[in-house]
Amino acid sequence: MAERARRDEPTARHWLEYLALRAVASGVGLMPLRLALGFGAMLGRLAWSVIGIRRRIVLTNLAQAFPGLDAGEHRSIGRRSYENIGRFAVEFARQRKVDGAYLERNLSVENPEMVEAIARADGVVGLGFHLGNWELLGVAQAYLGVMVSFLVGDQRNRLVDDYINGLRSAHGIRLIRRDSAMRDIISTIRSGGVVCWLSDQDAGKNGLIVDFFGYPASTPRGAAAFACKLGKPVACMYLVRTDGPRHRVIASPLFEPRTDLPREEAELELTQRYTHHLQSIVERYPDQYWWPHRRWKTTGLYDGTGRKHDG
C-alpha cells in the first residue's frame, strides 16, 4: 500500500517528466510524419553514438546472438536498432492521429490466414515482444479484427503512466492492470478474448529456462502457465517496419499446449516453442529488436561491467 501511495502522489520531478513528455509529444505531433520519423531516428543515433546508453550490453548481446558477424556489423545493427526505437517513440507519441485511412496506407499483412485463425480462435494467450513497433501492434490488431486486452504494469510516475495508457486505450484496447490480472486474464480468455503482454525479458529465478540464441535464458512463465491451465493456444504477433511509416504484421501459428505431458513439462515445452519463433523473427529483423535489456542476466552471461564472461 505504501508503494501505491507513493505512486499516487506526484512529486515535482514527476511533474517535470510529465510536462517534458507532453512538450516533446506536442512537438513531434506538429511535424510532418516523415520529418518526425527522421527526428526520432536522429535521437536514436545520438543515444547510441554520443551518449552510449547501454551500448556495451547491446554489443554483448549481439555477439552472443550473432557470433558469425564481426564487431563492425554488431555496431551497425546496434545503431539501427536505436534509430528504430527513436522512430517507435515518435509514432507512439502520435498514436492518436492513427485512423483507418492511416493503417490502409501503411499496413500490410504477411500471413493473413494466421491472423484470421487468431481472430476466430475461442480464447488466445497473445504475446508481443520488444521488436518493431509493439505499441502500434495493438492498434493494428484491432483494425484486423483481433480485439485484444493488454496486460500493463504501473509506473511510479502516475502522470506519465496515465498519459501512456491513454494513448494505448484511445483505439479501444482494453487494459488489464496487474493488481487484478489473474481474475481478468482468466475471464477474458475463457470468454473467447485475447489477452496480450510482452514476454521477452529476463524473468529472474522464477522464470522458465529455455534456449534463446544458443544460451539459456530465464523467460516469463505466465503465458505458458495460463495456456496450459485453460487449455488455450498461444499466438505471437509482430509489427515490423518495412519503410518509413510502413509496417508489416507477422503472426505465428497457434501454439497449442501439449496435453500428454505433466503440467510443468508442458509449460517448458510451450515456452521453448514460442521463444524459438521469436528468435526466427529476430534473425530476420535484428535491427528492429530492442537489445539493451540483459536478456541472459539470470543465467550468467554477463560480468559486472555488462561484458560477456570469457568462460
Secondary structure by P-SEA (a helix, b strand, c coil): caaaaaaacccaaaaaaaaaaaaaaaaaaaccaaaaaaaaaaaaaaaccccccaaaaaaaaaaaacccccaaaaaaaaaaaaaaaaaaaaaaaacccccaaaaaaccccccaaaaaaaaacccccccccccccccaaaaaaaaaccbbbbbccccccaaaaaaaaaaaaccbbbbbcccccaaaaaaaaaabbbbbbbccccccccbbbbbcccccccccaaaaaaaaaacbbbbbbbbbbccccbbbbbbcccccccccccaaaaaaaaaaaaaaaaaaaaaaccccccccccccccccccccccccccc
